[in-house]
Amino acid sequence: MTERVVIIGSGPAGLTAAIYAARAGLSPLMIEGSQAGGQLMLTTEVENYPGFPDGVMGPEMMQLFRNQAERFETRFITSDVTRVDLSERPFGVWVGDQEIRAETLIISTGATARWLEVPGEEKLRGHGVSACATCDGFFFRDREIVVVGGGDSAMEEALFLTKFASKVTIIHRRDEFRASKIMAERALDHPKIEVMWDSVVEEILGEDTVTGVRVRNVKTDAVEDLATEGVFMAIGHDPTTALFKGQLELNDKGYVETFGNTSTSVPGVFAAGDVVDFTYRQAITAAGTGAQAAIDAERWLDNQE
C-alpha cells in the first residue's frame, strides 16, 4: 500500500503537518524517530508559545502536539528512517528492512545545536545551559551569563541577552571574532559585554543549576573558574539532512532548499521547520511551516489527480 503523505520527524513542524494533513483526510504516517519530539525535548519551560499563559514544559508541549495528531488518526512509527529513494514516485522510505512507499513526503527532521561535549554540560542542559537565547534569555534577568562562540550568531545571542543579563561574557577560542565586522563592533562596543579571548570552556560547574565555568587560556594554559548562572552555546547548528544528500538540493550549510513555498527541488517532497530555517529556529515558526507543508502537499496531490 502506498501512503498519501509520509512525514519524517516529529518536532513542532512535523506534528503540525500531521495535524493539518490528517484534518485534510490524508491519513498521514509519521516516522517520528527513536528520539521523538525534537529540540523541545531538551527545553525545560516554554513561555513564548501562544496559548500557554503560564508556560509549559517542552516535553509536555510536544506530548500535547502528539496527542492532537493522534486524535485525528495520524499513525506513528517510533524508529529512525535509515534510507530514502527520491528518484521516482512513489518515493521509497526505509525503516530498517521495512519499506514504505509515499506519494508525498514532508521532511521535518530539524537541526541539532552543536555542544561542547564537556563535563557538566549534558547534566545542566535546561538548568542554566542553553543553545537558544530567544527561548531562555528571559530567565536570566539581572544575572551574569556566558556566551560561547565567535560568529555572527554568537554576537546576536550576546546582544540579545544584554536586554536581560547584568553582564554577558563572550568566551572565544581565538584572538578575533569570525563574525562580520559590524556585528563584532556592536558586541565589542556594548557596555554590558566583555570578551575572554583565546579561551575555551573545559567544564560547566554546578550541581542542580549552573554556578560557573572552568576556562582555559589556549596560549598560556592558565585555568580559572568564572562565576556565572547561565551558559549559552552559540557555536552553530547542524541540519539533520544526511539522508537527503545527493537527492535533494541543499544549501552551502546543508539545509534543505525550498522554492516559493515549502516545495523542495523534487516535486512532491516538502520541507518544514529547522531543517529549512536557520534564521528563526523557534517552535512557533516551525509549526507555521509545518502547516504550510501539509497544505502544499494536499494541493499538490489534488493537482496530480
Buried (B, 14 or more C-beta within 10 A) or exposed (E): EEBBBBBBBBBBBBBBBBBBBBBBEBBBBBBBBEEBBBBBBBBBBBEEBEEBEEEBBBBEBBBBBBEBBBEBEBBBBEBBBEEBEBEEBBBBBBBEEEEBBBBBBBBBBBBBBBBBEBEBBEEBBBBBBBBBBBBBBBBBEEBBBBBBBBBBBBBBBBBBBBEBBEBBBBBBBEEEBBBEEEBBEBBBEBEBBBBBBBBBBBBBBBEEEBBBBBBBBEEEEEEEEBEBBBBBBBBBBEBBBEBBEEBBEBEEEBBBEBEEEBBBBBEBBBBBBBBBBBEEBBBEBBBBBBBBBBBBBBEBBEEEE
